[in-house]
Amino acid sequence: MPSLRHLATSIAGSRRALPTLAAAAFAVALLHERTGLFNGYAEFVLITAGINIILCASLNLVNGYMGEFSVGHAGFMAAGAYVAGLLTVKVLPGSTPAWAFPLVVTFGGAVAAAIGFLLALLSFKTRGDYLAIITLAFLMIMKSALENMPFAGGPHGLSGMGRLTTLPQTAGWTILALWVIRNLVYSKFGRAIVAIREDELAAGAMGVRTREAKILAFVVSSFFGGVGGALFAHQLQFINPATFDIMRSTGILVMVYIGGVGSLTGSVLGAVLVTVLTQLLQPLGTWHAVVMPLTLVFLMLFRPRGLMGLRECAWFLPAREALRREREPHREAPPGSARLQDIRPDVTASAGSPPRQP
């Protein structure tokens, strides 16, 4: 039947699209590494866009899918950047082998994740806006601590890092971050954190361990924040505490809310748009710092959930999710909303059905 054929084609397309795009992006990055496909400026912009996608998607996991509000993502960037920078400058001085750099980035992300775990333990004991307050305090403490660490350069910063952040490295980490977050969001755990966003009390009543789910999501977000920081440090080859201030966190928030909260497609779109706009507005000097907030204000007035909102491009959906949406076109719940059966598989569909009429 044509409808079944169309459904099968749609599912197959959504299953293959993301791996195909990922392979194509990585192939182009490798081609550039061998042939110099892009000039130095274009390579810089592409690497910056990749790092911004990692930072935006990881923060969207907390601020979008989970419905909390974190303003300390630059602090996790700083943790990953300084740990990775100290490893390459102090522990592995000279020429760091290409194979060792992914391990350095991973270690930087792991330290950021450990810090995120401690913050989550403090923040998620109670409900409310405590996460925003604690992450803001963490960001200020991190900046002050780095300024008083002579071995990390103090207020003068850390330099001497090699330019280890290449386009293939950035493409690989960007693809990994999107793949991990996508699979997490569309898993049983992902349905749980979306349920927490919609109604935390109801999610707890359905058997969701809300505190554990929020801690895990925050740790994953912190890890990729540290990864983004490590890549950022070895792109610029110099960092100082002032690099990771509240303005850096605000910039990441702007990407999230321009693209769309609760949408990985929106994270990619927002990160790319902000990266390109930042480059285009450079001739304006300090005025570009005014244009970006104004853009966000107008967007919040007319599209409060960002350009994508909760929508997701079909090629970003796992095959199982695409099949579910094809089979249930009549559902009016917003994309990303959680169902009881998704979170509690032991509850059958008939459990909530109305009683039969005599």
N, C-alpha and C positions, 0 to 999 in steps of 0.2 A: 504494500500500500504506500502511496506517496507520503502520507503523513509519517508513517513509521520510518520510511527511508530518510525523510527530512530530519526526524528525531535522531536517527543513528548517525547521520552526517554531522549534525550539530554537536553530539556528544564526542564523536571522534575528533572533530575540529578543536573543541575545547580541551581535549586530552593532550593533543599534540602541539597546540599553539604556543603555550608558554615555554616548553622545552625547545621548540624550534627557534623562537625569538631569542632565548637565552644563548643557544648555540651560535646563532647568527651574530649576536653582540660580541660574544667571546672571540669568534673567528675574525671579526673586523678588528678587534683590539690586537690580536696576534698579528694580523696582516700589517697593521700600523707599526708594530714593534719591529717587524722584519723589513718593511719597505718605506717607512716614514710617510704613510698615507696622509696624515694631518700635519699641519705646521705646529710650531711650539705653542702658539696661543690657543689654537683649536684643541690641542691635547689638554692644555690646562683647564679649559672650560669643560671638556668632557669628564675629566677626572673630578673636578669640583661638583658637577652635576651628579656623578655617581655617589660621591661621599654624601651629598645632600639628600639623595634618595634613601640611603641607609639611615641617616639621622631622622628624616621625616617619617619613614615607615615605622621605625622603632618607637618613636614618640607617639605615633598614631595608635599603636597597640594599647597604650595607657590612656591617652586623652580622648581617643576616638572610640575604640571597641569596648574599653572597660568603663569609660565615662568618668574617669577621675581627671584631676588637673595637676600636672607636674610642670614646674617652671625651672627645674634644675638640670635639664639635659646637658647643658654646657659643662656642668660639673663632672658628669660621666665622660664627656669628651676629654676634659682636662686629665682625668685619671688615666684613661687609655693613652693619651698623647704623651704624658710625662713618663709613664711606666715604659712604654715602647721606646721613647727617646733616650731614657737613661740606659736601657738595655743596649741599644745600638751605639751609644756614645761611650758609656763607661764599661760595659761588660763585653761588648763585641766591637771594640774600636777598629778603625780602619775600614776595610771593605767587607761589609756584611754579605755573606752569600745569599743569592736570590732565594734558595730553598729555605733559609732560616727566617726570612722576613715574615712569612705567614705565621710561623710559630711566635714571633715577637708580637704581631698584631693580636693573635689569639690570647697571649698572656695579658696584654693590655686590656682586652675585652673581659678576661676573667677577673682581673682586679676590679674593674668597674662593676661587674656583676656582683662581686662579693660586697662592695660598698652598697650597691642597690639592695641587696638582701638585708643588710643591717638597717638601712633606712626603711625598708618595707615592714620589717618587724616592729619598728617604732610607729610607723604611720598608720598601719591597718589594724591596730588594736581597737580603734573606735571608728565610727562613721563620721562623715562630714568633710570639711575643707582642710583637714589637718595636713594632707599630703602637699598641698600648695605651700603652706607655711613652712613645713619641714624641708622641702626641696629648695625653697628660696634660702633658708638658713644654711643648708648644706652648700649651696653655691657660694655664698659669702664666706663660709668657713674654709672651703677648698681654696678660694682665691687668696685669702689671708695666709693660710698655711703654706702655700707654694711660695709666697713672697718672703717667707721666713725660713726657707730651706736653702742654705748656701750650696749644698751639693747639687741642687737642681737649678742653680743659677740665680736664685732669689728673685728680686723684682726685675733684674736685667734679662732673665729668661735663659733658655737652653738652646744652644746652637751646636753646629758640628755634625748634624745628622745628614746622612747621604740621601740623595733623591731616590728612595726605594719605592715610592708609590708610583707604579707605572700604570698605564691604561689597562693592560690585561689583569694586573693584580686588583685594580679597582673594579673592573667588570666582574671578576670572579666573586669578590666579596659582596657586590651589589646583588648579583644573582642569588647567592647563598642566603643573604638576608631576606630577600623577597620570598624565596622558596620556603624558608623556615617559618616566617611569619604567616604566609598564606596557609600552609599546612596546619599551623597552630590555630589560626582563626576558624578554619572550617572543620576542625576536629570536635570531639565531644567537649574538650576543654574550652575551645573557642566559643561554643554555644553557651557554656557556663558563664564566661566573662561578659558575653552580650546580655545574658539574663541578669547579671549583676547591674549592668548599665541601665536596663529597663526598670528593674525594681529589685533592689538588693534584698529586702525583706521577703518578697515572694520567692526569690531564688533560693534563699536559705530554707524557706518552708518546703521547697521541692527537693531538698536534700543536697543542694550545692554547698560545698565547703568554701564559703565566700572568701574567707581570709587566706586560705591556702592558694586559691585560684588567683587572687590579686597579687600575692607575693610572687608567684611563678611568672605571671605576666610582667611584673615590674623588673624582675631579674633578667628576663630575656631582653626587655627594652634597654636595660642598663648595659648589658653585654654588647649589643650592637651600637649603643652610644659610644662605648669605649673603643670599639673597632673603628668607628668613624673618626674618632679623635686620633688614633694611631696613624691612620692613613693621612689625615689632615696634617699631622706634624711632619711626616716624611714627604709630603708634597711641598710644604713651604720651607722646610729645613731649619726653621726657627720658630720657637714658641715662647711666650711669656705669660704670666698670670692674667694680665689685662686682656689677653686674647679670648679668655673664657669667662666673660662677664655676663651680666643680665641681658645685654644687647645681643649676645650670641644666642642665648636661649630664646629671646624674643624672635630672632630671625627664623629659628626652627619652628616656633609656634606659628609664625606667619605662613610658612610653607604648608603646615598641616591644615590650617583653617582656610587657606585659599584653595587647596586641592579638594578637601572634603574629609570631614571627620568620619571614621568608620569605613574608609575605602582605600584599599591599596593602590588602585588605579589613580585615585585622587592624590595619594602620596607621591607617586611618580610624576603626575602632572604638576602638582604644586612645586615640587623641588626643581623640576626643569624650568618652569615659568619664572620662578624667583631667581634662579641662576642666570638665565638669559637676560631678564630685566635688570638685574644688578650690573651686568656687563654693559648693557645698552645705556644705563643711566650714569655711568662713570663720568662722562663729560660734564655732568651737572655739578660735580664736586659734592659738597656736603648736602646739597638739596636732594640727593637721591635718598637720604635718610628721612626726608619728609614725604616723598612720593610714595614709598612703599607702605607706610602706615595709613596714608590716605586711601590707597588702593584697597587695603584690608577693611577700612571703615565702610567704604561704599559697597564692598562685597558682602559684608555682614548685614548691611541694610537690605539688600536686594536678594541675596542668597546666603542666609545664615548658616547653612550647612556646607558652604563651599561650592565649588564648581561641580563636583561629582556627587556631593551629598553622601548618601548611603549606597549609591549605585556602584556596580562593578562591571568592568568590561568582561565579555564572555570568555575571552582568552585567559583571564586571570582566575576563572573559577575551576576548581577540580571537577573531574568528570561526574562524580557522584552528586555534587551540588548542582551542576548543570542539569542532570537528569531529574533531580527533585523539582527544580524550578519549571522544567518543561512539563512535568506531570501534574503540577499544581498551579496552573495559570489563574485559577479563580481566587487564589489567596490574595488578600489585600494588605497583609502585614508588610511592613517596610522591609527591604532587603537587609539581611544580617540579623533579623529578629530571631529569637530562640523559641523552639517548641519544647513542650514538656518531654516528648519522646526522644528528642535529640539529647537531652541532658540525663534523663532517666529511662534507659532502654527497657528496664523491667516493667515500665508502665505501658500497657497496650493501648492501641487506638480506641478500643471500645470502652476504656475506663472512664473517659470523660464524655461519652456520647449520651444523648438524652434517653430517658426510658422509653420503651416501646409503648405505643398506645394499645389499649385492650381492644 
